[in-house]
């Protein structure tokens, strides 16, 4: 038996009929054209600057394969290392992020269709996704959040589709997608936790009585066990990283006060923020979709309380754009969500998100550009110092995980050994070999405890040819020759490891 839901209500462009195939046709042509244009633009500029610092870390971390890392599960590091090993190509390295963006463009349109949106609504949803500052930024580099956002959007589309069709295999697929997401980040647990509460509050409660949901949930839970065992065996470092990230959000983005303004701004100006707000309102107003609105509100509130990053909300945006694009009426919406608003959104989003501007200009408005310059040249400076360091084994120790990642990504072709670092994820990869007594320290002055372990520490080189980088990270970076090691690496390493290099002060 089918259930007619608000068939005559003005909120729908077409009647929503639970349990039937009655939906508007898919606007394949405009949606796929939008996706193709987005992919072409991203690919066309993906090579203009170098690898971003976090990409370098993922490449290096993937060279130490494990079931887990200090700051995330293994999917993105293994993927980054594998793609970089095939070819040192930025286009190839960033291909997964590009495909995730394409997927979100399509998913926003498909979600609009599940919510009752006609072809125009589907097209507007796709175009709004394509011009979102946050989603375009995520597509510019290979990062855990880029993959996570696409997986969240997939789960929400499958749940919305189940809400219409009541086909339980959709719930099974959603939980299997969740299993993949758990190999990338654990944040999707918060999505499901809030979704279950939302269903208990507003329905449809029968979702929780579907056996395939719990079968898939068991599979997803089992997929996370190896990573959780790794975390347990290493003292649960990701819990400490969570507090570090919260402190960074407080320092760099205004903490809780800055969270919602950043979420709204990065949704996209003007159309993204307008449709996101409208989407929340529509989801809450329509009984059949209210659980999705509660889910969105609950997840945002959870991230707000936990001092999460605004980027974590990326996976919610395709759903909100889909809901907000339905049944647009009036002159204002023809401007905001029509050609004028979408063109303006693109003109704002592209230079803020992608490396389309000259490097010096882009470094002032685009953090990705600033963090992507000078790395090969820095490694060249280190390689020259390494060749002059004298006989015997010489180890490389970097002040930050970013510099260690650059040394590992670009160092092999320059004859350099793998790098070590006491910073963040690299701290778990261990110190130099026990027999090493000479070290090249790359970065700010080594901490006092490290210097005390050597007979002599002196600056032997400096990379100062990158004014567009971050001071001390990929700009104005000294290299220190440390000789005469007289300590024990296994005892020294735990004393100098740290998870936030910017909070560490070299005494």
PyMOL commands that set and color helices and strands:
alter all, ss='L'
color gray80, all
select helices_A, chain A and resi 28-45+53-62+75-86+90-93+95-114+119-130+133-139+144-165+168-181+188-202+205-209+211-233+237-253+255-267+271-285+287-305+310-324+331-336+339-353+359-365+367-370+375-387+401-414+424-429+448-451+489-496+501-503
alter helices_A, ss='H'
color red, helices_A
select strands_A, chain A and resi 3-5+16-18+394-398+419-421+438-442+454-463+477-485
alter strands_A, ss='S'
color yellow, strands_A
deselect
rebuild
show_as cartoon
